[in-house]
Amino acid sequence: MVKKQDFLAFLEEILQSRTINDYCPNGLQVEASDEITKIVTGVTASQALIDEAIKRQADCLLVHHGYFWKGEDQRITGIKMRRIKALLDNGINLVAYHLPIDVHPQLGNNAQLGQQLGLVNIEAHPEVKPYGIIMQGELANPITLLNFSELINKSLKREPMHIEAQGRDLISTVAWCTGGGQNYIEQAAELNVDAFISGEISEQTTHLARELGVHYFAAGHHATERYGVKALGEYIEANTEISVEFVDVENPA
């Protein structure tokens, strides 16, 4: 058992969310209990994940995608009302970290994706903020486009969409930004990498990849962002008295 405020201070020391300008509030979003003994972690605070947290008798739900995004309807009605009511009725705190979980140099989504793919010499793009939002690395040995697609598929259990660029037959250097990071493709191209990976693809991404001469792989928003909050949960369990369980609510997007 850990006091809620002590737990939040512990997370803030790790994630340094106050140093990052984000699109949503980071940290405690819904307050429901003063003590934390069991945490369920997951990518998005959907009703399905809340139901799993209730089933597992958790008193804290820790996610990457929480609530109260800039520009969203501020009223607590409909789906948002039902989700928050379920949390409060069952004494479950909701804690969410968005960009801080993307960019953490060891536990973050980007760092963890690089590890999943077995990349080496991983480092952040030196000029794009927040630091760590784009990472770059290398394969131990150059591989074909087909083999690189198969590597992503095997590592993430998701077949990626590939937009091919002319003039690069092998993949050796890679940059990436998990989730909805496709708009960083131009900054990634500045690194002169062979390929750029993100979760989603936009209409203009196809044209940019071809014109920039960078292979683009869209590997799924959810699939590329499973690993940061999971790694954070494992770190919490190893360094506190709190029990932590990761629940992966499947999402094809």
Backbone as CSV, one residue per row, in Angstrom:
resi,resn,N_x,N_y,N_z,CA_x,CA_y,CA_z,C_x,C_y,C_z
1,MET,0.838,-1.202,0.000,0.000,0.000,0.000,0.875,1.255,0.000
2,VAL,0.511,2.213,-0.850,1.232,3.478,-0.943,0.210,4.608,-0.939
3,LYS,0.503,5.656,-0.202,-0.370,6.826,-0.210,-0.398,7.432,-1.619
4,LYS,-1.574,7.866,-2.008,-1.755,8.399,-3.364,-0.768,9.524,-3.666
5,GLN,-0.615,10.472,-2.768,0.269,11.600,-3.026,1.724,11.164,-3.132
6,ASP,2.111,10.173,-2.348,3.480,9.656,-2.457,3.689,8.975,-3.804
7,PHE,2.674,8.255,-4.256,2.766,7.583,-5.547,2.867,8.604,-6.680
8,LEU,2.058,9.656,-6.632,2.103,10.680,-7.674,3.446,11.398,-7.689
9,ALA,4.017,11.640,-6.508,5.341,12.259,-6.437,6.401,11.337,-7.040
10,PHE,6.259,10.041,-6.783,7.164,9.036,-7.347,7.108,9.065,-8.877
11,LEU,5.892,9.113,-9.440,5.738,9.160,-10.892,6.303,10.449,-11.475
12,GLU,6.056,11.556,-10.793,6.537,12.831,-11.312,8.063,12.884,-11.343
13,GLU,8.685,12.288,-10.351,10.148,12.248,-10.342,10.679,11.471,-11.541
14,ILE,9.968,10.421,-11.935,10.389,9.614,-13.085,10.109,10.327,-14.404
15,LEU,8.898,10.868,-14.548,8.409,11.318,-15.853,8.589,12.807,-16.115
16,GLN,8.774,13.610,-15.058,9.053,15.046,-15.230,8.026,15.729,-16.137
17,SER,6.750,15.470,-15.868,5.702,15.974,-16.766,5.594,17.493,-16.756
18,ARG,6.013,18.131,-15.673,5.902,19.596,-15.599,6.834,20.306,-16.568
19,THR,7.779,19.574,-17.124,8.713,20.176,-18.079,8.228,20.056,-19.518
20,ILE,7.058,19.419,-19.722,6.576,19.128,-21.070,5.235,19.813,-21.308
21,ASN,5.137,20.537,-22.405,3.879,21.176,-22.806,3.049,20.147,-23.563
22,ASP,1.894,19.773,-22.995,1.127,18.658,-23.542,-0.273,19.112,-23.942
23,TYR,-1.048,18.157,-24.512,-2.398,18.426,-25.002,-3.469,18.043,-23.987
24,CYS,-3.058,17.616,-22.805,-3.992,17.157,-21.791,-3.295,17.261,-20.436
25,PRO,-4.047,17.220,-19.333,-3.403,17.215,-18.015,-2.729,15.878,-17.753
26,ASN,-1.488,15.928,-17.302,-0.762,14.718,-16.941,-0.814,14.504,-15.436
27,GLY,-0.855,13.245,-15.037,-0.934,12.917,-13.622,-2.333,12.456,-13.245
28,LEU,-2.776,12.820,-12.044,-4.088,12.402,-11.553,-5.196,13.139,-12.302
29,GLN,-6.077,12.383,-12.960,-7.191,12.983,-13.701,-8.533,12.769,-13.005
30,VAL,-8.696,11.637,-12.349,-9.912,11.358,-11.580,-9.472,10.816,-10.230
31,GLU,-9.910,11.482,-9.159,-9.506,11.110,-7.801,-10.616,10.299,-7.135
32,ALA,-10.248,9.105,-6.635,-11.286,8.243,-6.068,-10.891,7.583,-4.754
33,SER,-9.595,7.476,-4.439,-9.178,6.851,-3.185,-7.834,7.425,-2.757
34,ASP,-7.547,7.325,-1.448,-6.330,7.915,-0.901,-5.145,6.962,-0.882
35,GLU,-5.397,5.675,-1.052,-4.328,4.690,-0.984,-4.335,3.819,-2.241
36,ILE,-3.149,3.367,-2.632,-3.017,2.565,-3.840,-2.325,1.253,-3.499
37,THR,-2.991,0.153,-3.795,-2.429,-1.175,-3.567,-2.332,-1.989,-4.844
38,LYS,-3.230,-1.727,-5.807,-3.256,-2.501,-7.051,-3.498,-1.567,-8.229
39,ILE,-2.632,-1.659,-9.225,-2.738,-0.837,-10.430,-2.974,-1.730,-11.637
40,VAL,-3.902,-1.310,-12.488,-4.009,-1.873,-13.826,-3.483,-0.832,-14.799
41,THR,-2.580,-1.241,-15.690,-2.068,-0.345,-16.718,-2.619,-0.756,-18.072
42,GLY,-2.719,0.216,-18.972,-3.196,-0.052,-20.317,-3.000,1.179,-21.177
43,VAL,-3.274,1.050,-22.459,-3.007,2.153,-23.380,-4.041,3.264,-23.240
44,THR,-5.321,2.917,-23.232,-6.396,3.917,-23.284,-7.447,3.625,-22.223
45,ALA,-7.917,4.676,-21.557,-8.911,4.522,-20.489,-10.313,4.346,-21.067
46,SER,-10.492,3.304,-21.840,-11.792,2.975,-22.417,-12.659,2.290,-21.371
47,GLN,-13.947,2.126,-21.689,-14.837,1.415,-20.766,-14.371,-0.027,-20.579
48,ALA,-13.871,-0.643,-21.661,-13.407,-2.024,-21.560,-12.252,-2.153,-20.578
49,LEU,-11.321,-1.193,-20.600,-10.191,-1.251,-19.665,-10.650,-0.956,-18.244
50,ILE,-11.581,-0.018,-18.089,-12.129,0.256,-16.755,-12.803,-0.993,-16.199
51,ASP,-13.564,-1.684,-17.022,-14.227,-2.917,-16.575,-13.205,-3.956,-16.118
52,GLU,-12.085,-4.041,-16.818,-11.033,-4.976,-16.419,-10.412,-4.553,-15.085
53,ALA,-10.240,-3.262,-14.886,-9.695,-2.774,-13.619,-10.642,-3.088,-12.463
54,ILE,-11.939,-2.959,-12.713,-12.936,-3.309,-11.689,-12.863,-4.807,-11.384
55,LYS,-12.799,-5.623,-12.422,-12.752,-7.072,-12.259,-11.529,-7.492,-11.443
56,ARG,-10.408,-6.779,-11.652,-9.166,-7.127,-10.973,-9.016,-6.406,-9.630
57,GLN,-10.047,-5.690,-9.208,-10.099,-5.000,-7.909,-8.946,-4.007,-7.762
58,ALA,-8.663,-3.286,-8.828,-7.629,-2.253,-8.789,-8.179,-0.993,-8.139
59,ASP,-7.298,-0.229,-7.530,-7.685,1.089,-7.019,-7.004,2.213,-7.786
60,CYS,-6.299,1.853,-8.866,-5.697,2.858,-9.743,-5.614,2.301,-11.161
61,LEU,-5.975,3.131,-12.118,-5.829,2.811,-13.533,-4.804,3.791,-14.102
62,LEU,-3.712,3.269,-14.624,-2.629,4.091,-15.168,-2.565,3.870,-16.672
63,VAL,-2.751,4.964,-17.439,-2.860,4.840,-18.895,-2.033,5.894,-19.611
64,HIS,-1.872,5.679,-20.912,-1.232,6.652,-21.797,-2.252,7.648,-22.335
65,HIS,-3.429,7.165,-22.704,-4.489,8.020,-23.237,-5.593,8.153,-22.187
66,GLY,-5.641,9.289,-21.520,-6.681,9.539,-20.540,-7.757,10.448,-21.106
67,TYR,-8.168,11.428,-20.306,-9.283,12.312,-20.685,-8.848,13.780,-20.697
68,PHE,-9.834,14.642,-21.014,-9.708,16.098,-20.910,-8.678,16.670,-21.890
69,TRP,-8.792,16.239,-23.141,-7.901,16.725,-24.181,-8.282,18.148,-24.590
70,LYS,-7.314,18.913,-25.003,-7.573,20.273,-25.473,-8.532,20.222,-26.663
71,GLY,-9.568,21.048,-26.598,-10.520,21.135,-27.690,-11.696,20.191,-27.592
72,GLU,-11.672,19.235,-26.651,-12.805,18.315,-26.551,-13.940,18.954,-25.747
73,ASP,-15.132,18.437,-25.899,-16.297,18.898,-25.141,-16.027,18.720,-23.644
74,GLN,-16.177,19.784,-22.875,-15.854,19.742,-21.455,-16.966,19.142,-20.595
75,ARG,-18.132,18.908,-21.160,-19.254,18.401,-20.367,-19.054,16.932,-19.998
76,ILE,-19.423,16.587,-18.782,-19.324,15.202,-18.301,-20.665,14.523,-18.588
77,THR,-20.834,14.107,-19.827,-22.082,13.481,-20.264,-21.759,12.241,-21.090
78,GLY,-22.782,11.415,-21.322,-22.644,10.285,-22.238,-21.531,9.325,-21.852
79,ILE,-20.705,8.991,-22.823,-19.627,8.024,-22.610,-18.689,8.482,-21.506
80,LYS,-18.312,9.766,-21.516,-17.391,10.263,-20.493,-18.007,10.157,-19.103
81,MET,-19.283,10.464,-18.987,-19.966,10.340,-17.700,-19.948,8.898,-17.218
82,ARG,-20.262,7.951,-18.105,-20.320,6.548,-17.705,-18.938,6.029,-17.288
83,ARG,-17.932,6.436,-17.994,-16.575,6.015,-17.631,-16.180,6.574,-16.257
84,ILE,-16.354,7.870,-16.063,-15.948,8.492,-14.805,-16.794,7.980,-13.645
85,LYS,-18.080,7.770,-13.873,-18.939,7.218,-12.815,-18.454,5.833,-12.396
86,ALA,-18.072,5.010,-13.374,-17.577,3.670,-13.048,-16.307,3.748,-12.209
87,LEU,-15.418,4.678,-12.543,-14.192,4.854,-11.763,-14.521,5.267,-10.328
88,LEU,-15.377,6.272,-10.172,-15.703,6.786,-8.845,-16.480,5.757,-8.023
89,ASP,-17.437,5.094,-8.647,-18.245,4.107,-7.927,-17.403,2.954,-7.394
90,ASN,-16.282,2.692,-8.058,-15.444,1.557,-7.669,-14.129,1.972,-7.024
91,GLY,-14.014,3.245,-6.671,-12.841,3.716,-5.943,-11.548,3.607,-6.723
92,ILE,-11.600,3.877,-8.036,-10.418,3.730,-8.891,-9.914,5.106,-9.330
93,ASN,-8.700,5.449,-8.921,-8.060,6.671,-9.412,-7.658,6.480,-10.873
94,LEU,-7.812,7.528,-11.672,-7.304,7.500,-13.044,-6.076,8.399,-13.122
95,VAL,-4.958,7.800,-13.509,-3.704,8.533,-13.689,-3.281,8.349,-15.143
96,ALA,-2.985,9.454,-15.819,-2.659,9.388,-17.243,-1.443,10.258,-17.543
97,TYR,-0.574,9.730,-18.375,0.584,10.489,-18.859,0.677,10.296,-20.360
98,HIS,0.646,11.404,-21.085,0.666,11.335,-22.550,2.096,11.471,-23.077
99,LEU,2.527,12.682,-23.411,3.870,12.860,-23.961,4.978,12.385,-23.022
100,PRO,4.838,12.531,-21.687,5.910,12.015,-20.825,6.155,10.524,-20.998
101,ILE,5.116,9.743,-21.312,5.310,8.311,-21.561,5.846,8.082,-22.971
102,ASP,5.607,8.991,-23.896,6.197,8.846,-25.234,7.704,9.030,-25.203
103,VAL,8.181,10.015,-24.453,9.560,10.485,-24.643,10.550,10.018,-23.589
104,HIS,10.113,9.317,-22.544,11.063,8.908,-21.507,12.195,8.085,-22.144
105,PRO,13.455,8.379,-21.809,14.577,7.759,-22.530,14.742,6.256,-22.325
106,GLN,14.147,5.695,-21.269,14.204,4.245,-21.076,12.826,3.588,-21.118
107,LEU,11.850,4.192,-20.446,10.536,3.567,-20.290,9.526,4.027,-21.332
108,GLY,9.865,5.022,-22.119,8.903,5.633,-23.023,8.525,4.760,-24.211
109,ASN,7.425,5.128,-24.857,6.967,4.395,-26.038,8.034,4.331,-27.120
110,ASN,8.703,5.459,-27.389,9.710,5.467,-28.443,10.902,4.591,-28.083
111,ALA,11.395,4.713,-26.857,12.530,3.898,-26.429,12.167,2.418,-26.458
112,GLN,10.960,2.098,-26.004,10.537,0.701,-25.956,10.321,0.130,-27.350
113,LEU,9.824,0.944,-28.291,9.661,0.460,-29.659,11.012,0.112,-30.266
114,GLY,12.009,0.961,-30.027,13.345,0.659,-30.513,13.868,-0.655,-29.974
115,GLN,13.593,-0.920,-28.692,14.011,-2.190,-28.092,13.258,-3.360,-28.706
116,GLN,11.947,-3.197,-28.923,11.159,-4.272,-29.514,11.699,-4.679,-30.880
117,LEU,12.184,-3.699,-31.637,12.673,-3.957,-32.985,14.149,-4.353,-32.998
118,GLY,14.792,-4.361,-31.841,16.185,-4.769,-31.763,17.158,-3.778,-32.360
119,LEU,16.794,-2.495,-32.370,17.659,-1.474,-32.946,18.795,-1.119,-31.984
120,VAL,19.878,-0.624,-32.533,21.045,-0.263,-31.729,21.404,1.205,-31.984
121,ASN,22.283,1.721,-31.137,22.726,3.127,-31.236,21.529,4.076,-31.250
122,ILE,20.599,3.836,-30.343,19.372,4.626,-30.280,19.646,5.972,-29.608
123,GLU,19.153,7.031,-30.233,19.267,8.371,-29.657,18.126,9.236,-30.167
124,ALA,17.861,10.310,-29.451,16.781,11.217,-29.827,17.240,12.188,-30.911
125,HIS,16.274,12.631,-31.719,16.542,13.727,-32.663,17.000,14.926,-31.834
126,PRO,18.158,15.500,-32.131,18.721,16.523,-31.245,18.006,17.860,-31.251
127,GLU,17.156,18.121,-32.240,16.590,19.463,-32.386,15.084,19.532,-32.252
128,VAL,14.394,18.405,-32.124,12.933,18.413,-32.065,12.477,18.264,-30.618
129,LYS,11.564,19.137,-30.200,11.059,19.137,-28.831,9.629,18.608,-28.789
130,PRO,9.213,17.940,-27.692,10.050,17.584,-26.559,11.120,16.573,-26.953
131,TYR,12.249,16.662,-26.289,13.382,15.800,-26.597,12.966,14.338,-26.418
132,GLY,13.144,13.557,-27.460,12.746,12.159,-27.429,11.484,11.862,-28.206
133,ILE,10.832,12.886,-28.758,9.593,12.648,-29.507,9.900,11.962,-30.844
134,ILE,11.091,12.177,-31.388,11.588,11.406,-32.531,12.880,10.738,-32.094
135,MET,12.968,9.439,-32.314,14.205,8.727,-32.037,14.737,8.113,-33.319
136,GLN,16.023,7.811,-33.304,16.675,7.193,-34.452,17.577,6.071,-33.963
137,GLY,17.800,5.105,-34.828,18.661,3.990,-34.476,19.058,3.228,-35.720
138,GLU,19.753,2.125,-35.510,20.277,1.344,-36.622,19.964,-0.135,-36.425
139,LEU,19.820,-0.832,-37.521,19.783,-2.288,-37.492,21.207,-2.819,-37.404
140,ALA,21.372,-3.944,-36.756,22.716,-4.511,-36.630,23.308,-4.798,-38.007
141,ASN,22.445,-5.212,-38.959,22.858,-5.446,-40.341,21.739,-4.971,-41.267
142,PRO,22.086,-4.387,-42.415,21.049,-3.956,-43.364,20.184,-5.133,-43.809
143,ILE,18.872,-4.866,-43.972,17.964,-5.918,-44.427,17.061,-5.383,-45.527
144,THR,16.413,-6.275,-46.236,15.533,-5.880,-47.331,14.249,-5.262,-46.780
145,LEU,13.521,-4.618,-47.663,12.244,-4.015,-47.283,11.272,-5.077,-46.779
146,LEU,11.222,-6.205,-47.472,10.334,-7.283,-47.058,10.712,-7.796,-45.676
147,ASN,11.989,-7.991,-45.429,12.422,-8.485,-44.126,12.166,-7.477,-43.021
148,PHE,12.256,-6.187,-43.353,11.970,-5.171,-42.343,10.481,-5.166,-41.995
149,SER,9.621,-5.300,-43.006,8.181,-5.411,-42.741,7.890,-6.633,-41.868
150,GLU,8.568,-7.737,-42.160,8.373,-8.954,-41.368,8.870,-8.767,-39.939
151,LEU,9.948,-8.006,-39.757,10.448,-7.714,-38.413,9.416,-6.932,-37.611
152,ILE,8.805,-5.921,-38.228,7.771,-5.138,-37.548,6.584,-6.029,-37.200
153,ASN,6.166,-6.828,-38.153,5.022,-7.728,-37.950,5.278,-8.687,-36.795
154,LYS,6.455,-9.278,-36.769,6.796,-10.239,-35.724,6.911,-9.552,-34.365
155,SER,7.498,-8.350,-34.335,7.740,-7.650,-33.070,6.470,-7.060,-32.470
156,LEU,5.588,-6.540,-33.317,4.406,-5.826,-32.850,3.116,-6.605,-33.047
157,LYS,3.208,-7.755,-33.712,2.010,-8.551,-34.037,1.028,-7.721,-34.854
158,ARG,1.573,-6.967,-35.790,0.765,-6.103,-36.657,1.478,-5.928,-37.985
159,GLU,0.824,-6.291,-39.081,1.429,-6.097,-40.390,1.383,-4.617,-40.751
160,PRO,2.521,-3.999,-41.014,2.514,-2.556,-41.280,2.108,-2.226,-42.708
161,MET,1.624,-1.020,-42.895,1.440,-0.474,-44.238,2.756,0.173,-44.649
162,HIS,3.205,-0.117,-45.852,4.497,0.381,-46.319,4.301,1.285,-47.529
163,ILE,4.814,2.505,-47.423,4.869,3.424,-48.558,6.312,3.434,-49.041
164,GLU,6.523,2.975,-50.249,7.885,2.765,-50.742,8.470,4.037,-51.338
165,ALA,9.739,4.254,-51.041,10.492,5.355,-51.637,11.522,4.787,-52.600
166,GLN,11.762,5.482,-53.681,12.715,5.014,-54.682,14.149,5.267,-54.234
167,GLY,15.032,4.359,-54.638,16.453,4.597,-54.426,17.032,4.013,-53.154
168,ARG,16.190,3.384,-52.324,16.698,2.757,-51.099,16.190,1.320,-51.069
169,ASP,17.054,0.380,-51.429,16.648,-1.023,-51.524,16.821,-1.776,-50.219
170,LEU,17.658,-1.268,-49.323,17.898,-1.898,-48.030,17.594,-0.915,-46.905
171,ILE,17.247,-1.470,-45.749,17.000,-0.654,-44.557,18.152,-0.872,-43.585
172,SER,18.796,0.225,-43.222,19.890,0.177,-42.253,19.637,1.144,-41.099
173,THR,19.174,2.363,-41.426,18.918,3.389,-40.413,17.427,3.712,-40.370
174,VAL,16.928,3.945,-39.163,15.489,4.109,-38.950,15.245,5.250,-37.967
175,ALA,14.196,6.022,-38.220,13.685,6.987,-37.243,12.231,6.631,-36.967
176,TRP,11.721,7.047,-35.811,10.340,6.698,-35.482,9.749,7.643,-34.455
177,CYS,8.433,7.726,-34.492,7.626,8.415,-33.486,6.332,7.617,-33.368
178,THR,6.090,7.039,-32.209,4.940,6.151,-32.049,3.619,6.902,-32.147
179,GLY,2.532,6.127,-32.283,1.188,6.698,-32.263,0.906,7.545,-33.486
180,GLY,0.359,8.750,-33.249,-0.014,9.649,-34.331,1.110,10.575,-34.726
181,GLY,2.313,10.035,-34.905,3.488,10.859,-35.179,3.859,10.984,-36.636
182,GLN,2.927,10.675,-37.543,3.256,10.680,-38.970,3.682,12.057,-39.472
183,ASN,3.221,13.115,-38.815,3.560,14.459,-39.280,5.009,14.851,-38.980
184,TYR,5.731,13.993,-38.289,7.148,14.254,-38.027,8.046,13.698,-39.133
185,ILE,7.464,13.233,-40.227,8.266,12.584,-41.262,9.307,13.525,-41.866
186,GLU,8.991,14.815,-41.988,9.970,15.736,-42.561,11.163,15.937,-41.639
187,GLN,10.898,16.021,-40.320,12.013,16.138,-39.369,12.839,14.860,-39.345
188,ALA,12.164,13.715,-39.496,12.892,12.450,-39.542,13.785,12.392,-40.778
189,ALA,13.294,12.907,-41.896,14.075,12.880,-43.129,15.352,13.703,-43.003
190,GLU,15.343,14.692,-42.131,16.552,15.495,-41.900,17.708,14.630,-41.396
191,LEU,17.391,13.489,-40.801,18.412,12.596,-40.250,19.006,11.670,-41.310
192,ASN,18.477,11.760,-42.547,18.950,10.939,-43.672,18.823,9.449,-43.366
193,VAL,17.700,9.067,-42.766,17.458,7.655,-42.472,16.814,6.978,-43.681
194,ASP,16.870,5.661,-43.670,16.254,4.901,-44.753,14.748,4.773,-44.582
195,ALA,14.284,4.745,-43.320,12.863,4.499,-43.058,12.402,5.292,-41.855
196,PHE,11.111,5.591,-41.849,10.457,6.249,-40.724,9.228,5.424,-40.354
197,ILE,9.071,5.163,-39.050,7.943,4.381,-38.542,7.087,5.257,-37.656
198,SER,5.782,5.157,-37.816,4.848,5.725,-36.860,3.659,4.783,-36.754
199,GLY,2.645,5.235,-36.025,1.478,4.393,-35.863,0.457,4.578,-36.962
200,GLU,0.175,5.826,-37.301,-0.891,6.154,-38.235,-0.323,6.701,-39.537
201,ILE,-1.180,6.792,-40.529,-0.818,7.416,-41.796,-1.909,8.408,-42.177
202,SER,-1.507,9.555,-42.676,-2.435,10.553,-43.215,-2.306,10.587,-44.732
203,GLU,-3.265,11.200,-45.388,-3.251,11.243,-46.856,-1.942,11.832,-47.374
204,GLN,-1.476,12.896,-46.735,-0.279,13.563,-47.240,1.008,12.802,-46.934
205,THR,0.941,11.845,-45.997,2.145,11.101,-45.638,2.686,10.330,-46.834
206,THR,1.804,9.785,-47.632,2.222,9.033,-48.813,3.083,9.886,-49.737
207,HIS,2.606,11.093,-50.040,3.332,11.975,-50.963,4.649,12.435,-50.356
208,LEU,4.633,12.747,-49.062,5.853,13.208,-48.409,6.921,12.119,-48.407
209,ALA,6.522,10.887,-48.099,7.493,9.790,-48.069,8.141,9.611,-49.439
210,ARG,7.331,9.621,-50.478,7.872,9.427,-51.824,8.791,10.576,-52.231
211,GLU,8.382,11.794,-51.919,9.165,12.955,-52.343,10.400,13.179,-51.482
212,LEU,10.347,12.723,-50.231,11.509,12.846,-49.349,12.491,11.695,-49.534
213,GLY,12.044,10.627,-50.197,12.913,9.474,-50.395,13.120,8.655,-49.138
214,VAL,12.061,8.566,-48.301,12.132,7.814,-47.050,11.024,6.771,-47.045
215,HIS,11.359,5.515,-46.829,10.334,4.482,-46.686,9.509,4.770,-45.437
216,TYR,8.182,4.686,-45.583,7.313,4.937,-44.432,6.557,3.667,-44.069
217,PHE,6.557,3.363,-42.766,5.848,2.193,-42.260,4.860,2.647,-41.188
218,ALA,3.570,2.445,-41.449,2.520,2.729,-40.464,2.190,1.405,-39.773
219,ALA,2.517,1.320,-38.482,2.433,0.033,-37.778,1.321,-0.023,-36.742
220,GLY,0.436,0.970,-36.727,-0.688,0.958,-35.796,-0.448,1.836,-34.579
221,HIS,-1.398,2.724,-34.306,-1.270,3.614,-33.148,-1.181,2.798,-31.856
222,HIS,-2.134,1.914,-31.668,-2.151,1.088,-30.459,-0.945,0.156,-30.411
223,ALA,-0.633,-0.470,-31.527,0.453,-1.457,-31.546,1.796,-0.832,-31.203
224,THR,2.040,0.396,-31.642,3.329,1.038,-31.358,3.380,1.652,-29.962
225,GLU,2.211,1.740,-29.290,2.199,2.391,-27.979,1.793,1.457,-26.839
226,ARG,1.880,0.161,-27.056,1.613,-0.798,-25.980,2.692,-0.787,-24.904
227,TYR,3.906,-0.468,-25.305,5.049,-0.903,-24.506,5.531,0.101,-23.463
228,GLY,5.237,1.394,-23.641,5.697,2.373,-22.671,5.008,2.235,-21.325
229,VAL,3.673,2.232,-21.333,2.945,2.136,-20.062,3.167,0.769,-19.420
230,LYS,3.375,-0.250,-20.231,3.691,-1.575,-19.693,5.038,-1.549,-18.969
231,ALA,6.044,-0.932,-19.604,7.367,-0.834,-18.984,7.314,0.013,-17.711
232,LEU,6.524,1.088,-17.742,6.381,1.921,-16.547,5.761,1.122,-15.410
233,GLY,4.738,0.336,-15.712,4.111,-0.493,-14.692,5.077,-1.499,-14.097
234,GLU,5.895,-2.100,-14.940,6.880,-3.063,-14.446,7.905,-2.375,-13.545
235,TYR,8.265,-1.147,-13.886,9.200,-0.380,-13.046,8.561,-0.060,-11.697
236,ILE,7.289,0.322,-11.719,6.578,0.618,-10.472,6.549,-0.607,-9.567
237,GLU,6.190,-1.758,-10.140,6.086,-2.975,-9.328,7.441,-3.371,-8.744
238,ALA,8.510,-3.140,-9.501,9.845,-3.512,-9.033,10.370,-2.566,-7.953
239,ASN,9.815,-1.355,-7.870,10.382,-0.350,-6.973,9.427,0.144,-5.889
240,THR,8.245,-0.453,-5.804,7.292,-0.096,-4.754,6.646,-1.379,-4.234
241,GLU,5.725,-1.206,-3.295,4.973,-2.339,-2.760,3.644,-2.537,-3.492
242,ILE,3.464,-1.852,-4.619,2.210,-1.899,-5.358,2.225,-3.041,-6.366
243,SER,1.118,-3.775,-6.429,0.933,-4.807,-7.444,0.450,-4.150,-8.738
244,VAL,1.035,-4.545,-9.866,0.708,-3.927,-11.159,0.425,-5.017,-12.182
245,GLU,-0.639,-4.813,-12.968,-1.003,-5.765,-14.016,-1.316,-5.011,-15.299
246,PHE,-0.646,-5.362,-16.391,-0.905,-4.754,-17.694,-2.033,-5.503,-18.392
247,VAL,-3.007,-4.754,-18.922,-4.122,-5.338,-19.667,-4.134,-4.725,-21.055
248,ASP,-4.025,-5.569,-22.060,-4.004,-5.101,-23.444,-5.390,-5.290,-24.064
249,VAL,-6.144,-4.206,-24.167,-7.434,-4.239,-24.842,-7.151,-4.097,-26.334
250,GLU,-7.359,-5.149,-27.087,-6.964,-5.180,-28.493,-7.655,-4.064,-29.276
251,ASN,-6.874,-3.462,-30.168,-7.353,-2.346,-30.986,-6.649,-2.424,-32.331
252,PRO,-7.368,-2.588,-33.430,-6.720,-2.744,-34.736,-6.203,-1.437,-35.319
253,ALA,-6.517,-0.303,-34.711,-6.092,0.996,-35.257,-4.614,1.240,-34.998
